[in-house]
Each structure stands twice: as structure tokens, then as C-alpha cells.
Amino acid sequence: MKQPTAKSAALIVLAALAVAAGAYYFTADQRKPAAATSAAQAAPRPSLTVTAGLPESTRLPIRLAANGNIAAWQEAVIGAESTGLRLTEVRANVGDVVKVGQVLATFSTDSVQADVAQARASLLEAQASAADARANAERARSLQSSGALSAQQINQFLTLEKTAQARADAAQAVLGAQQLRGRQTQVRAPDSGIISARTATVGSVVGSGAELFRLIRQGRLEWRAEVTSAELGRINTGMPVSVLPASGGELRGRVRMIAPSVDPLTRSALVYVDLPSAAGKGQAARAGMFARGEFELGATDALTIPQRALVVRDGFNYVYRLGEDMRVSQLKVQTGRLAGERVEVVSGLPPDARIVVNGAGFLNDGDLVRVAEEIQPSQAPVRAASAPEATKSGAAP
């Protein structure tokens, strides 16, 4: 058998090495995808894609909430001044806006005109008697020095003159009273305003002083707010007030007067707030309506966040602070006033904390998140919403 030469042996060794190297690289290429897949499975994945933002500092109003009733500033009762007359015409109804001196109703004038004519005739008779007595008295005075008449007779003529003049004056007064009664057959508005009630009925015979109409003077309404004695010292005359009647809408008024005394049973006092005129049927406020309102006490600086960034759990308020490693930490906060879509944070949140805005309600403490958008602080001032001074919710951390 022929022995292999040295050259042949070298070729065999090189071929074996080539086969071994090819097998090694092939096996390594097969292991790379598996290793990459294992590493990807081991890396943590974000639980949610969220938006983040920073708290904003703005000025919010301080408001004091109260409840009360809307009432007429002054309500005038318009009654009949004549007695035993029949009502012939009613010219005003509930809700009508009337002017001062406007005729609201009229009574029958037949009997009044007859009484006026009789009083005028009596006056003419009394005036004629007074003129005759005056002429007799003048003649008596002219004969006083001649002695043709005694002193007693002259005194009688002078007395008759005074008596006749007194009767003429009395007849003149009776005529004036009857003429006044004739003017009272027209019921006129004592002031401008709105008719709030009407009991006058055509054909009825009413007595003197019977109520015919009720009038809200000048159409003015007021809100009578009930304020506790503890809060009474924070309210001043002229302070602006926002009133929300039960029918909806918003009325702007000002404090006109604060009651000088406090109810000893309820420990509250009335604050009288002037409201805009109620003239017209399109007004939302009506006398006797319940309303709630807010006294505007001023404004202070406040740290606010969007309401959607606030999470309420187990009766407490939380926000999620975003760390540099994209993990969130749960912070308990204490809230205050509301301003549109933003809420005041009283304590528990640093001013420079980066918090989760959208998606906060789906997170838990320590979750890893991905930030899709960074919400920038708004440059425009926040317009305060119509809301009472907020009661601090949640517990201190």
C-alpha cells in the first residue's frame, strides 16, 4: 500500500479545517436571531402612550357661595279710594309695564257727577247768602257812627256776614271733595314698574282701600342672600355678585345693603343684592324664585393642572408624576378652586413636576409609559369659571 506523501497530508488537514470553520459560522448565524428574540422579550415594554405637561400658575377668583330668594325691591299695593262704585274698565294686566300716572282702571262716574252737581248748586246758594250778608254788614258799618242802629243790631249783621261766609267756604270744600271723588274714579299707577298681581274685575263694586293691583316699583328686583355670621365680615357694600336663578342664565348685581342683625336661630343674615331691571317678559329672574349666587371677594395666585390629569381613587385625588426613566409615580394632592377646564392644586405637587395629562386614569404607580406629546403651558390667561369658592377635596399627603 502506498503511503501518503507530506503534501497530501497537508491538503487533508486544510480541508478538515475549512469544513469545521463553515460548520461553526453556520451554527453562529442560526443562534443570532434566537438570542435577539430572547433579549427583546426580556426588555420592559411601555404600558401606555400618554401626553405630559407642567402645572401652570395663574390668578383665580375667590368666591363665596350663598343661597337665597329673588324678591321685588319694593312692591306697591294699589287700592280703590272711592266707596260703593262699580268697576267699569280694567286697562292693565299681570306682567304689563306701566308708567307713573297711567290709568289702570276706571269706576262708574254717574253718581259722582250727580254729587258734584249738587255740591256746586249748594255752593252757589251759599255764596249768594254770603253776598247778601256782606252787603247788610257794610250798611251797618256805615250807620254805626250815626246812631241809627244800636250796637247789638250792628253786631248781629256782622255775625251774619261771618256765618254766611263760613257756609260758603264749607260748600266750596264739599264741592272740592266731590270733585276729588270724581278724579278717584280713575285708578292711576303711583310709580313706573311692572304689574305683579291683579284682583280688579269689571262689574265688581269694591269698598275703599280694597286691593286692585300690585306693582313692582321701577321693575327692580333684589336677591336676598342668606350668609352665615362667620362669613358676613368678608362682604362689603358695592361688591360684585353673580346670581344664578333656578330658571337658568346668569345675572350680575352688586351688594346694596347688609342686614344690621343676625337671625339668632339660624345664625345667618340677609345680604341685599340689586339685580338688573325685570322690565320685559324675557327676563329669566322672577320675584319669589330661588337662586344661588357667588360674591366675588378678589383673586389670588394658584397652581393649576388640567382636570383630566386628576385621578380620583378611594375618595382621594392623585396625579402621576413622570420621571426621567419614563416611569410614573403616584402623588396624592389636595385640590381647591375650579377655573374652566383647570383645577387648583393646593398641596402635594411641586411647581416644576412633569405630570401625565391624557391617559392618567389607566395608570398605576411605577408603570412605564411612552410620551407622545408634550403639552406646553398656555400663554393666554385662564378665564375663571362661574363656580363657588371650592371646598378643598382629598386629604393632605
DOMI-352106 format. One record per residue: residue in one letter; x, y, z of N, C-alpha, C, CB in turn. Coordinates in steps of 0.2 Angstrom, whole numbers, plus 5000, padded with zeros to 4 digits. Glycine has a CB too. Layout:
residues N
AXYZXYZXYZXYZ...
end
This chain:
residues 397
M500449945000500050005000500450065000499550005006K500250114996500650174995500550225001500550214988Q501050245004501050295010500850365007501650295014P500450405010500350475008500950515009499750505012T501050555004501550605005501450665010501750634998A501950705011501850755016501350815013502550795018K501450815006500950875003500250845003501150884996S500150785002499450765003499150765010499350685001A499550755015499350765022499150835023499850735027A499550885021499350955022498750975019499950995019L498550945013497950965010497350935014497950935003I497450875016496950845020496750885026497050775022V497250915030497150955036496851015034497850965039L497051045029496751115027495951105025497051145021A495851045022495151035020494751025027495050975016A494950985031494650975038494551045041495050925042L495051085041494951155045494351195041495551185045A494351195035493851235031493151205033493951225024V493051135033492451115035492251135042492451035034A492651125046492551145053492351225054493151135058A492751265051492551335051491851355048493051375047G491751315042491051335039490451305044490951295033A490551255047490051225052489951275058490251155055Y490551305060490551355066490151415064491251375068Y490251445058489951505056489251495055490251535050F489051435052488351425051487951415057488251355047T488251385062487951375069487851445072488251325073A488351485072488351555075487751595072488951595074D487651595065487151635062486451605064487251625054Q486351545065485751515067485551545074485751445067R486151555079485951575086485851645086486551555090K486051695082485951765082485251785083486251795077P484751765078484051785079483751765086483651755073A483951705088483651675094483851715100483851605095A484551735100484751775105484451845105485551785105A484351875099484051945099483251935101484051965091T482951885099482251875101482151875109481951815098S482651835112482651825119482751895123483151775121A483251935120483451995123482852045122484052035119A482452045116481852085116481352075120481652085108Q481252005122480751985126480952005133480651905126A481552005135481752025142481652095143482452005143A481752145138481652215139480952235141481952255133P480852285146480152305148479852345142480252345154R479152345142478852375137478352435140478352325133P478352495137477852545140477152515140477952605136S476852535146476152515147475652555143475952505154L475852615142475352665138475652725135474852685144T475452745130475652805127475252865130475652805119V475552915133475252975136475553035133475352965144T475153095136475453165135475653185142474853205131A476053235142476353265148476353335148477053235149G476353365153476353445154476653465161475653465152L476653525161476853555168476353595171477453605167P476253605177475753645181475853715179475853635188E475353755179475353825177475153865183474853845171S475453925183475253975189474854035186475954005192T474254045188473854095186473454125192473354065181R473054175191472654205196471954185195472654285195L471654165201470954135201470554175206470954065203P469954185205469554225209469354185216468854245206I469254225221469054205227468254215228469454235233R467854165228467154175228466854145234466854145222L466354175237465954155242465254135240465954205248A465054075241464354055238463854055243464453975236A463254075241462654085246462054065242462654155249N461554055246460854045243460354095245460553975245G459854105242459354155244458754155239459654225245N458354205240457754215236457754285232457054205240I457454285226457354345222456754375224457454335215A456754445226456154475228456154545225456054485236A455554575225455454645222455854695227454754665222W456154745224456454795228455954825233456854845224Q455354845230454854875233454154855229454854955235E453654835233453054815230452554855232452854735231A452254895228451654945230451054915229451755015225V450554925234449854895233449454955231449654875240I449154945226448654995223447954975224448755005215G447555025228446955005230446455055228446854995238A445755045229445255095227445155145233444555055227E445155205231445055265235444355285236445455325233S443855265232443155285232442755225235442955305225T442155235237441755185240441155175237441655205248G440955115236440255095233440255115225439755135236L440755115222440755125214440855065211441255185212R440555055205440655005201441255005196439954985197L441654955195442254955191441954945184442754905193T442154995180441854985173442454965168441555055171E443054975169443554965164444254945168443655015159V444554895166445254875168445754875162445254805172R446254925163446654935157447354905158446755005156A447554865164448154835165448054765167448554875170N448554725165448554655167449254635170448354615161V449254575173449854555176450454555171449754485179G451054575172451654575168451654645164451554525163D451154685164451154745160451654795163450454775159V452054825159452554885161452154945160453154885157V452054985166451655045166452155105168451055035171K451855165167452255225168451855255174452255275162V452255305177451955335183451355385180452455385187G450755385184450155415182449755385177450455485179Q449955325174449555295169448955265172449955235166V448355275168447655245171447655175170447155275167L447555135176447555065176446855045176447855045183A446355075179445655055179445255115181445555005185T444555115179444055165180443455145183443955205173F443155185187442555175190441955215187442555185198S441355195188440755225185440755295188440155185187T440555345184440555415187439855445187441055455182D439355405186438655435186438555465192438155385184S438555425198438355455204438855515207438355395209V439455505205439955555207439755625203440655535205Q439655625197439455685193438855715196439355665186A438355675199437755705202437955735208437255645203D438355705212438555735218438955795217438955685222V439355805212439755865210439255915209440255845205A438755905205438255955203437855985209437755925197Q437655935213437355955219437756005224437055895223A438355985224438856025228438956095225439455985229R438956095219439056155215438456205216439256145208A437856175216437256215217437256245225436656175216S437456195229437456225236437956275237437656165241L438556275234439056325234438756395231439656305230L438356385226438156455223437656485228437756435216E437256435231436756465236437056495242436256405238A437556465244437956495250438356555248438456435253Q438556555242438956615240438456675239439256605233A437856665237437356715237437156745244436656695233S437056695248436856715255437456755258436756655259A438056735257438656775259438656845257439256735258A438556845250438556915247438056965250438456915239D437356935251436856975255437056995262436256935255A437356945265437556965272438157015272437756895276R438557005267439157055267438857125265439657035261A438357135261438057195259437757225266437557195254N437357185270437057215276437557235281436557155279A438057195281438657215286438957285284439157165287E439057295278439357355275438857415277439457355268R438257405276437757465278437757475285437057445275A437757425289437857435296438457465299437757365300R438957455295439657485297439557565296440257455294S439257575290439157645288438757685292438957655281L438257655296437757695300437957685307437057665300Q438557655309438757645316438957715319439457605316S439157765315439357825318438757875319439857865314S438257865315437657905315437157885321437257895309G437157835324436757815330436157785328436657865334A435957775321435357755319435257675321435257755311L435757645322435757575324436057565330436057525318S435857515334436157505341436757465340435657475346A437157455345437757415344437557345344438257425350Q437057325347436857255346436657235339436257235351Q436257285336436057265329436657265324435557325327I437157315325437657315321438057245322438157375322N438157225328438557165330438157105326438557155337Q437457105326437157045323437257045315436357055324F437257105312437457105305438157075303437357175302L438557095308439257075307439357005308439757115311T438956975313438956905314438656865308438656885321L438156885306437856855300438256855294437156895298E438656905293439156905287439656855288439556975287K439956845294440456795295440156725295440756805302T439556715297439156645297439056625289438556645301A438856675285438656665278439356645275438356725275Q439856685276440556665273440756595275441056725275A440656585281440856515283440556455279440856505291R439856475279439456425275439656415268438656435275A439856475265440056475258440756435257440156545255D441156445262441856405262441656335263442256435268A441256315267441056245268440756215262440556235274A440356255258440056225252440656215247439556275249Q441156265247441656255242442056195244442156325243A442156185250442556125252442156055250442656115260V441556055251441155995249441155985241440356005251L441156045238441256035230441956005229441156105227G442456035232443156005231443155935232443656045235A442855915238442855845240442555795234442555835246Q441955825232441655785227442055785220440955815225Q442355835218442755835213443355795213443055915211L443655795219444155745221443955675220444455755228R443355655222443055595222442955575214442355585225G442755625210442755615203443355595200442455675200R443955625202444655605200444855535202445155655202Q444555515208444755455211444355395207444555455218T443955415203443655355199444155335194443055385195Q444755365193445255335189445855315193445555385183V445955245193446555225197447155225193446355145199R447655265195448255285192448855245195448355355191A449355235191449955205194450355255198450455175188P450555235204450955285208451655295206450855265216D451955245203452655245200452655205194453055215206S453255205191453355165185453555095187453855195180G453355045184453554975186453154925182453454965193I453154865185452854805182452254785187453354745181I451654775183451054745187451254675189450454755183S451254655195451454585198450854545200451954595203A450254585201449654545203449054595202449654535211R448454565200447854605199447254565201447754605191T446854605205446254575208445654615205446254575216A445754665202445254705199444854665194445454775196T444154675194443654635190443154685187443354575193V443054685181442554735178441854715181442554725171G441454765183440754755186440754745193440554695183S441354735197441354725204441254795207441954695206V440954795213440854855217441354845223440154865219V441854885224442354875229442254935234443054875226G442554925240442554975245443155015245442454945252S443255065249443855105250444355065253443655165254G444955065249445555035252445654965249445555025259A445154935245445154865243445754865238444554845240E446154805238446754805234446454785227447254745236L446754825222446654805215447254785211446354875212F447854805212448454795209449054785214448554835203R449554755212450154755215450754775210450354685218L451154825211451654845207452354845209451454925205I452754815205453554815207453754875205453854755203R453954915210454154985208454854985204454255025215Q454755025198455355035194455554965191455855065197G455254915192455454845189456054825193455554855182R456254845198456854825202456754765206457154885206L457254715205457254655209457954655213457254595204E457854615218458454605223458554535225458454655229W459154515226459254445228459454455236459854415224R459054415240459154425247459554355249458454425251A460154365249460654305251460654295258461354315247E460654235260460754215267461554195268460354155269V461854235272462554225273462654215281462954285271T463154165282463254145289463654205293463654085290S463554215299463854265303464654255302463654265310A464954195301465654195301465954225294465854115301E465554225289465754245283465454315281465454205277L465054345286464754415285465354465284464254425290G465854465288466354515288466754515282466854505294R466754465277467054465271466754505265467254395268I466054525267465654555262465654635263464954525261N465654675258465654745258465154775253466354775257T464854835255464354865251464754885244464154925254G464354875238464654885232465054825229465054945232M465054775232465454715230465054685224465554665235P465454665218465054625213464854555215465554625207V464254535212463954475214463754445207463454485219S463854375207463554335201462954295204464054295198V462354305201461754275203461554225198461254325205L461354165200461154105195460454085197461654045195P459954115194459254095196459054025194458754145193A458553995197458353925195458153915188457853905200S457953965185457753965178458353965173457254015176G458953975175459553975171459754045170459353935165G460354045166460654115165461054135171460054165163E461254195170461754225175461554305175462454215173L461454335181461354405182461954435186460654415186R462154495184462654525188462354585192463154555182G462554585198462254635203462854655208461654605207R462554705212463054725217462754735224463254795215V463154725229462854725236462554795237463354705241R461954805239461654865241461654875248460954875238M461554825252461454835259461554775263460854865261I461854775269461954715273461554725279462754705275A461154675281460654675286461054695293460254615287P460754735297461154755303461054705309460854825306S460654655308460654605313460654535310459954615317V460854485314460854415313460354375316461554385315D460054335312459454285315459754245321459154245309P459554245327459854215332459654135331459554235339L459254115327459054045327459554015321458354035325T459554045316459954015310460754045310459654035303R460854095314461554125314461754155307462054075317S461254175303461354205297461054265296461154155291A461254305291461054375290460854385283461554425292L460454425281460254445274460754495271459554465274V460954485265461354525261460854545255462054505259Y460754615254460354635249460754655242459854695251V460554615237460954625231460554655225461354565228D460654715223460254745217460454705211460454815216L459854695207459854655201459654705195459454595201P459854685189459554725184458854725183459854695177S458554775180457854795180457454725177457654855176A456954715179456554655177456054675172456154615183A456054735169455554755164455654715158455754835162G455054695155455054645149454954575151455754655146K454654535147454454475148455054425147453854455145G455554445144456154395143456654385148456454425136Q456554415154456954415159456954345162456854465165A457554315164457554245167457354255175458254215167A457454305178457354315185456654335186457854365189R456254305191455654325193455654335201455154275191A455154375204455154385211454854315214454654445212G455154295219454954235223455354175221454254225221M455754185216456154125213456854115217456454145206F456954055218457554035222458154045217457553965224A458754065220459354075216459954065221459354145213R460454045218461154035221461554085218461453965221G462054115222462554165219463254155222462254235220E463654205220464354205222464554275223464854165217F464854295229465154355230465854355228465054375238E466054405224466754405221467154445226466754435214L467654405230468054435235468654455233468054385241G468854445227469554465224469854405220470054485230A470554405220470854355216471554345219470954365209T471854275219472454265221472854215216472454225228D473554215217473954165213473754095215474654185213A473754055210473653975211473953935206472853965210L474153875208474453825204473953785201475053785208T473853775194473353735191473553685187472853785188I473153635186473353575181472653565177473553515185P472753535172472053515168471653465172472253485161Q471053465172470653425176470753345174469853445175R470853335167470953265165471553235168470953265158A472053275171472653245174472553225181473253305174L471953245184471753225191471453155191471353275194V471653115195471353045196471053035203471852985194V470453015203470153015210470052935211469453045210R470352915217470352845219470252845226470952805216D469752805228469652795235469552855239470252755239G469252905236469052965239469653015239468752955246F470153005236470753045236470953065229471353015240N471253125229471453145222472253135221471353225222Y472353115215473053095213473253125207473153015213V473953135206474253145199474853095198474453225198Y475053095192475553045191476153085188475352995186R476653085192477253125190477753085186477653145196L477953115180478353075176479153085177478253095168G479453025178480153035180480653025173480352975184E481253035174481753035169481752965165482453055171D481652915169481652845166480952825163481852795171M480552875162479852865159479452825163479952835152R479552825170479152785174478752835178479552735179V478152825180477752875184477652855191477052875181S477652905195477552895202476852935204478152925206Q476552905208475852925211475952975216475352865213L475653035216475653085221474953105223476053155218K474853105230474253125232474253205233474053095239V473753235230473653305230473053335234473753335223Q473053395236472453425238472253485234472553455246T471553475231471353525226470953585229470953485221G470853635225470453695228469953715223470953755229R470053775220469553805216469653785208469653885215L469053795205469053775198469053835194468353735197A469353825188469453885183469353855176470053925184G468753845173468653815167468853745167469053855162E469353725163469553655162470153645167469753635155R470253685171470853685176470653685183471353735174V471053645187470853645194471553665198470653575196E471353695204471953725208472253665212471753785212V472853665213473153615217473453655223473753575213V473153635229473353675235474053645238472853675240S474153585238474753555241474853485238474653555248G475453465238475653395236475953395229475053355236L476053445226476353445219476853505218475753455214P477453485217477953535215477853575209478653505215P477953645209477853685203478153655197477953755204D478753625197479153605191479053535190479853625192A478553505193478453425191478153415185477953395197R478353365181478153355174477653295176478653325170I476953305174476453265175476153235169475953295180V475753175170475453145164474753185164475353065166V474553205158473953235157473353185154474053295152N473453165148473053115145473253045146472953135137G472753005148472952935150473052925157473452915146A473052975161473252965169472752915172473153035172G472152915170471652865173471752795172470952885171F472252775168472352705166473052685169472352695159L473352725173474052705175474052685183474452765175N474552655184474752635191475452655193474652555192D475552655200476152685202476752635199476152685210G477252675196477852635194477752615187477952575198D477252625183477152605176477652645172476452615174L477852605166478252635161477852655156478852585159V477952725153477552755148477952775143477052805151R477652795137477952825132477552895131477852785125V477952945130477653015129477553035122478053065133A476953045120476853055113476853135111476153025111E476653175116476653245115476753285122475953265112E477053335121477253375127476753445127477953395127I476353445132475853505132476253565135475253485136Q476253615131476553675133476053725137476853715127P476353755142475953805146475653855141476353835151S474953875142474653925138474853995140473853915139Q474954035135475154105136474554145138475554135130A473954135136473354175137473154165145472754155132P472854215148472654205155472054155155472554275158V472054125160471454075161470854115164471654025166R470254105160469654145162469354105167469154155156A469154135173468954095179468154075177468954145185A468054015179467353995178466954015184467353915177S466254015182465754035187465653985192465054065184A466053985198465953925202466153955209466453865201P465853925214465953955221466653935223465453925226E466853965229467453955232467553885233467653995238A468053845230468053775230468153755237468553745225T467853695239467953665245468553615244467353625248K469053625248469653585247469453505248470253595252S469653465243469453395242470053355243469153375236G469953295246470553255247470853265253471053265241A471353225255471753235262472453255260471753175266A472753285265473453305265473853245264473653355270P474353255260474853195260475153185266475353205254
end
